Amino acid sequence: MNHYETVFILNPVLSDDQIKETVKKYEDFLVSNGAKMVSKEDWGLKKLAYPIQNKKSGFYHLFEYTVPGEVINNLEVEFRRDERFMRYLTVSLDKHAISWAERRREKLKQKA
């Protein structure tokens, strides 16, 4: 089981219900393929640094999870097929990135 983090940007024309449905769909996809969700964050609507598909903003989401490596390819194929996704990035976390992510989550909990 490897530790991964995926950030994706959803199309800004989606309604709140469509966004929640999309996030739930891909969370369920990961869990059904043996993933253990560590963290899930909704960063909200953010302005993009440059236009993507003629859009100037997008809804950002972050998933942090552990899963066997072969599942990542299937996840990214699903992302490519879904027109609601504008961009995505999946990275494998090493021990330093995992500890940094834990510290970041603790800071977020203290602010809340």
C-alpha positions in Angstrom: 0.0 0.0 0.0 1.4 3.3 -1.1 0.5 6.7 0.2 -0.9 9.1 -2.4 -2.4 12.6 -2.7 -4.6 13.7 -5.5 -5.7 17.3 -6.2 -8.3 17.9 -8.9 -10.1 20.9 -10.3 -13.8 20.6 -11.2 -15.6 22.7 -13.8 -16.9 25.9 -12.2 -20.3 25.7 -13.9 -21.3 22.6 -11.8 -23.9 23.0 -9.1 -23.2 22.1 -5.4 -25.1 18.9 -5.8 -23.1 17.9 -8.9 -19.8 18.6 -7.2 -20.8 16.6 -4.1 -21.9 13.7 -6.4 -18.7 13.8 -8.4 -16.5 13.8 -5.3 -18.5 11.0 -3.7 -18.3 8.9 -6.9 -14.5 9.0 -7.0 -14.2 8.5 -3.2 -16.4 5.4 -3.6 -14.3 4.3 -6.6 -11.1 4.5 -4.5 -12.7 2.7 -1.5 -14.1 0.0 -3.6 -10.6 -0.6 -5.1 -9.1 -1.1 -1.6 -8.1 2.4 -0.7 -8.1 3.8 2.9 -9.0 7.4 2.9 -6.7 9.4 5.1 -8.0 12.9 4.4 -10.5 14.7 2.2 -10.5 18.5 1.7 -12.7 20.9 -0.2 -10.7 24.0 -1.0 -13.7 25.7 -2.8 -13.8 27.9 -5.8 -10.5 29.4 -6.6 -9.2 31.6 -9.4 -6.9 29.9 -11.8 -3.4 31.2 -12.7 -4.2 30.8 -16.4 -7.4 29.9 -18.3 -8.2 26.2 -18.7 -10.9 25.3 -21.2 -11.7 29.1 -21.4 -12.6 29.0 -17.6 -10.9 31.4 -15.1 -11.8 29.5 -11.9 -12.5 26.0 -10.7 -13.5 23.9 -7.6 -10.5 22.4 -5.9 -10.5 19.2 -4.0 -7.8 17.1 -2.3 -7.8 13.4 -1.5 -5.1 11.8 0.6 -5.2 8.0 0.7 -3.3 4.7 0.8 -3.9 2.2 -2.0 -2.1 -0.4 -4.1 -0.2 1.3 -7.0 -2.1 -0.3 -9.8 -5.3 1.4 -8.8 -3.9 4.9 -9.7 -3.8 4.2 -13.4 -7.5 3.2 -13.3 -8.4 6.3 -11.3 -6.6 8.6 -13.8 -8.3 6.9 -16.8 -11.7 7.6 -15.1 -10.6 11.3 -14.6 -9.8 11.6 -18.3 -13.1 10.2 -19.3 -15.1 12.5 -17.1 -15.7 16.0 -18.6 -16.3 17.6 -15.2 -12.6 17.4 -14.5 -10.4 20.2 -15.8 -7.1 19.1 -14.3 -5.8 16.5 -11.8 -2.5 15.6 -10.2 -1.7 12.5 -8.3 1.6 12.3 -6.4 3.1 9.5 -4.2 4.1 10.8 -0.8 7.3 9.9 0.9 7.8 9.8 4.7 8.6 13.5 4.9 5.6 14.5 2.8 3.4 12.3 5.0 4.6 13.9 8.2 4.2 17.4 6.6 0.6 16.6 5.6 -0.2 15.4 9.2 1.2 18.6 10.6 -0.8 20.7 8.1 -4.0 18.8 9.1 -3.4 19.4 12.8 -3.0 23.2 12.1 -6.3 23.2 10.1 -8.0 21.5 13.1 -6.7 24.0 15.5 -7.9 26.9 13.3 -11.4 25.4 13.1 
